[in-house]
Amino acid sequence: MPAELCPLLYASTHQSADLFYLGRVSVPDPILAFVCHGQSVAVVNRLEYARVKRDGRFDEVLGWEACVEKARQKYGRRAKLPADILRVLADELSMPGFLIPETFPAGLAFDLRNRRMTVRVADGPLFPERVLKRDDEAEGIRAGNAAACAGFSLVEKALRESSVRDGKLYYEGDYLTSERLHRMIEIQCLERGAESRDTIAAGGDQACDPHHRGAGPLRPNELIIVDIFPKDLASGYHGDMTRTYLKGKASEAQRTLVQTVFEAQQQVIERHRAGVNGRELYQWVCDFFDERDYKTEDRDGTPVGFFHGLGHGLGLEVHEAPRVSRADDILQPGHVVTVEPGLYYPGLGGCRIEDVIRIREEGAPELLSDHPYAWEIA
């Protein structure tokens, strides 16, 4: 049997959730980290050495400067770094080669291959165990969602206290814009120990483009999608929740749209079970919407209806495995996924409702998010 390749990373924790998963310590600049014979190893410079050794969970921490010296002793002053550091360590530790993620720096990968080292790109996650969340990881996700809930409460307060001027919402001395809501939400999340980036607060037809963050004044009687996905700074895990709002009086068509999305979301949550193919859940929601005459199609080149996946994995990254969509991903105990059906029709508006669940061994999933669904604010 061929020797097992060693997972290898060269990144910062800002670039690589895998690196944070391996070492559980933040590093702002790229470092080498690998797993060799079941032991995790980091190679860091003097600036980071003491902190990483004290706060991280690596089994061994090596000094970058000492490794550079070894490489230069063996290969001369023209040693190519960090490739020749890895070549020295591979000899010392009897490493047969490296397994790298798709995001690995191409230059270093070519340098290693040019030195006749075995390098193979992982077919799937570098650390598959990341997909199954332990209790402590689930608590980190709950904390991220708690920060999101604080953001929603602030949005609801702002909408409740807003008045209408010139066909726009007016709040605390100025017009209420998407940008103001972004800032308010992100500050609120920081106060709850979480960092929220790229927050969505989009109204009207902007909300019909699911990843439009929203821009400009918000208006009465229009649906407003608010999507908050903060990272809990203590654990590194993300929450991800969406609620839809309307300030003023909804039309019957808007009420029916929101009610349809809500019913789809609540019913399909209960259908998430260990052993179920996510594609079947996605198709169930598609059929649910079709039966209620909410068609998914292109209208003059613009997609309308339900044209994104039903959910995705959540953890150290906002989007990770598995997918609950057209893909064939079988749900397993420990999977944490979002459940976020949506409908989008320019002229009528968009609605998306999102919560987070963890799949149990048996029975209904565990809900990792909890916030009211009251959406029409007088």
Sequence and secondary structure as in RCSB ss.txt:
>XXXX:A:sequence
MPAELCPLLYASTHQSADLFYLGRVSVPDPILAFVCHGQSVAVVNRLEYARVKRDGRFDEVLGWEACVEKARQKY
GRRAKLPADILRVLADELSMPGFLIPETFPAGLAFDLRNRRMTVRVADGPLFPERVLKRDDEAEGIRAGNAAACA
GFSLVEKALRESSVRDGKLYYEGDYLTSERLHRMIEIQCLERGAESRDTIAAGGDQACDPHHRGAGPLRPNELII
VDIFPKDLASGYHGDMTRTYLKGKASEAQRTLVQTVFEAQQQVIERHRAGVNGRELYQWVCDFFDERDYKTEDRD
GTPVGFFHGLGHGLGLEVHEAPRVSRADDILQPGHVVTVEPGLYYPGLGGCRIEDVIRIREEGAPELLSDHPYAW
EIA
>XXXX:A:secstr
     EEEEEE TTT HHHHHHH S  SS EEEEEETTEEEEEE HHHHHHHHHH   SEEEEHHHHHHHHHHHH
 TT  TTHHHHHHHHHHHT   EEE TTS HHHHHHHHHTT  EEE SS SSGGGGB  HHHHHHHHHHHHHHHH
HHHHHHHHHHH EEETTEEEETTEE BHHHHHHHHHHHHHHTTEE  S EEEEGGGGGSTT    SB  TTSEEE
EEE  EETTT  B  EEEEEEES   HHHHHHHHHHHHHHHHHHHH  TT BHHHHHHHHHHHHHHTT   EEET
TEEEBS S SEEE SSSSSEEEEESSS  B  TTBEEEE  EEEETTTEEEE BEEEE  SSSS EE        
EE 
